[in-house]
């Protein structure tokens, strides 16, 4: 059995977060970058249906995807070029559950990350950053754009948190531009 199938079976059989709807397949969008962008959890109307990160069921780029696409275009990439997954493998409607569910899904996320050639982990927002770093963050702005070294199994990674690229987030584009410029240096 392929490793992807094993992980999907593990996702489907997990009940740590209760009876939440889960991703219907292993949630890695395949890219070709030295980094993987890690979201919080899948949106109910998002890629859980379309099977494409940041696209809705009509196969249209969602609002956050448009902001992320603009950031990626600034460094010569598009959403179709990146690795992407979600920290939580379930649809989390109550944001109060994000911390607990992020911790519950961390072993699966680690297995996904270790399958990829990526060296840099780019969590979008506080919850996936906390899960990856294993710390409680009081002020997310103190972490954004800073590089943190972590080890998963025997591999070393750099964690480079970004603001969530939601158009509702006033920092989602403007304050992420310098971080994406930093990411560009890893592309060479």
Buried (B, 14 or more C-beta within 10 A) or exposed (E): EEEEEEBBEBBEEBEEBEEBEBBEBBBBBEBEBBBBBBBBBBBEEBBBBBBBBBBBEEEEBBBBBBBBBBBBEBBEBEBBBBBBBBBBBBBBEEEEBBBBBBBBBBEBBBBBBBEBEBBBBBBBBBBBBBBBBEEEBEEBEEBBBEEBEEEBEEEEBBBBBBBBBBEEBEBBBEBBEEBBEBBEEBEE
